[in-house]
Amino acid sequence: MRAQVVPSAVGPGAYVAVGGGASGFQAVYGQRDLAGGLIYVDVHPQWRIGFEGEARFLRYHTSEEVTESNYLGGIRVLVFRSHNVGLYTKFLTGMGKITLPFGDAHGSFLAYAPGAGLDVALNHYVTLRAIDFEYQHWPQFPYGSFSPYGISTGIRVRVTPMAFVPQSVRKRSLHTHSAARAADGNGQD
């Protein structure tokens, strides 16, 4: 008699998701609180480790026309997952852009940003980004170290199918159960 063993634990599989949301950041330049929109893409070739790219546009709640934008990408790691809740960390690098008061000066600078967040899956395709914290550092800012920080929230939608148990495992499981029933001789459910 031959038998196959179904893995005791599997991840939810690979996926690509796109999302959007709102951000609130403390802009260190002038001690301003800025708000704006965010779009992001998560690409996970395997369920625990993936890549995130984001673009944030902080244009609201600004005085003296100070604005910030950033375009960042990097690694995203799922640290903990339980049912529909996932805790992740990330480390992103890219470009930060700032427009100084009244549009008198502007510039683009290297930025890197460690961060962490909490996702809540609403169903198999839609996930609520309950909270995402990011601490950015712009080491080349000409007026000294510049380190804005803030939070974001939003919704993302998976654009590729993902099964909580990969299809290859389901097929093996079905095949194993069918073979076991045939070996027992009843072949019926």
CORGIRA-V813166 format. One line per field, one symbol per residue. phi: phi as a letter, one per 20 degrees, with the letter a starting at -180 (. if undefined). Layout:
# CORGIRA-V813166
phi = ???
This chain:
# CORGIRA-V813166
phi = .dbddegfbcefneacccbbacccceeffmldedcrdbcbcdcdfcfedbcccbcccecdmddmmfcccbccbreccfebcblddcdccbcdcrcdccdeglmfbbaccgccbfabacdcfeafddceefbcdcdecdfdffdnfccfbaccbrcccfdcfbdfcggfffffffffffffffffnelde
